[in-house]
Amino acid sequence: MGTLNGPTPASLVIVTYESAIHLPHLLDALAADPAGAAEVIVVDNASGDNSAAIADSAGATVIRMTTNEGFAAACHVGADAASQPVLVFLNPDTVPHEGWLPPLVAAVEGSGVGAASSTIELATAPGHFNTSGGALTYYGVAWATDVGEPIGGGGDVVETPFPSGAAMAMTADMWRQMGGFRADFFLYQEDADLGWRLRMRGLRSVRVPASVVAHDYDFTRNPDKMFHLERNRLLMLRANYRTSTLVLLVPALLFVELGVLVIAVRDGWAGAKIRSWGAAWRGRKQNASWRRSIIRTVDDGAILATMETSPSGVTQMQVPLARFVGWLLAAYVRLVRLIV
């Protein structure tokens, strides 16, 4: 294995947790790329396997956490230790194509760009999307788009609703200005939330066709995953909308909550859904503090106009009568946008 350090002025942050199966493939790919990052930092979230030792033997800067603080919080630890002007976050179950990093770094230096993601392909189906950029609804449900669809040729950067946390870059200054990921999210929705907040500042998230990363993504859904998705969705909605907008959206949001509960009962994770309500309530003070720190230069009406309404593409749950539900939710938000 060659050296991990390369000429690209970026700090690469990799958060690991029980990642020993995947990590050697990633580190081998990074070491073989002549245009690698100037700095590779691995933050190990108290893994029970030898993830940290693997990273250490490869020559990465390793930060060993004493407890599992979650993905978002560990990203902050890595960012705080970084020395380069650009931060790049990469999941341990990814393998970048050679030459992926320079175009990704160049993209975040573009005018009006807050964050940039690689084009993420399925490791199990090379040349096919893991996600083409993601979708985000006004009721906070986010998902990967165009899963399994062929990836087209190159071209210019593509605007997306939010960056993918699996392979994304921001300048270190922008990360600090935005407050990075919400550390209290632990896992999931942190990238969707960041993209929403970037839009509040009039900044774009983009996908870079010239930067390709393969992702061995796990599509399974379990109650713990659904708990975090739902809790974080509720916290995000309360923090990112103005109170006046939330009041107007209450009927639609309650309708969605009832629908999600019905799906949770059907699919066997009702307990996780109910726990998400309790956790969101207990986190209300911290959420309110975070909400007060958000800088808004774009009004909610403009952001609502860019958000998805239909749940037809949702990958984390099968929505009954999705077309009809989408029509109702679209009609309602059109009324709200007349007022906001």
Stockholm file with secondary structure:
# STOCKHOLM 1.0

chainA/1-340         MGTLNGPTPASLVIVTYESAIHLPHLLDALAADPAGAAEVIVVDNASGDNSAAIADSAGATVIRMTTNEGFAAACHVGADAASQPVLVFLNPDTVPHEGWLPPLVAAVEGSGVGAASSTIELATAPGHFNTSGGALTYYGVAWATDVGEPIGGGGDVVETPFPSGAAMAMTADMWRQMGGFRADFFLYQEDADLGWRLRMRGLRSVRVPASVVAHDYDFTRNPDKMFHLERNRLLMLRANYRTSTLVLLVPALLFVELGVLVIAVRDGWAGAKIRSWGAAWRGRKQNASWRRSIIRTVDDGAILATMETSPSGVTQMQVPLARFVGWLLAAYVRLVRLIV
#=GR chainA/1-340 SS CCCSCCSEEEEEEEEESSCTTTHHHHHHHHHHCTTCEEEEEEEECSCSSSHHHHHHHHTCEEEECSSCCCHHHHHHHHHHHCCSSEEEEECTTEEECTTCHHHHHHHTTSTTEEEEEEEEEETTEEEEEEESSCEEBTTSCEECCSTTCBCCCCCSCEEESSCCTTEEEEEHHHHHHHTCSCGGGCSSSHHHHHHHHHHHTTCEEEEEEEEEEEECCCCCCCHHHHHHHHHHHHHHHHHHSCHHHHHHHHHHHHHHHHHHHHHHHHHTCHHHHHHHHHHHHHTHHHHHHHHHHCCCCSCHHHHHTTSBCCCTTCSSSCCTTHHHHHHHHHHHHHHHHTTC
#=GC SS_cons         CCCSCCSEEEEEEEEESSCTTTHHHHHHHHHHCTTCEEEEEEEECSCSSSHHHHHHHHTCEEEECSSCCCHHHHHHHHHHHCCSSEEEEECTTEEECTTCHHHHHHHTTSTTEEEEEEEEEETTEEEEEEESSCEEBTTSCEECCSTTCBCCCCCSCEEESSCCTTEEEEEHHHHHHHTCSCGGGCSSSHHHHHHHHHHHTTCEEEEEEEEEEEECCCCCCCHHHHHHHHHHHHHHHHHHSCHHHHHHHHHHHHHHHHHHHHHHHHHTCHHHHHHHHHHHHHTHHHHHHHHHHCCCCSCHHHHHTTSBCCCTTCSSSCCTTHHHHHHHHHHHHHHHHTTC
//
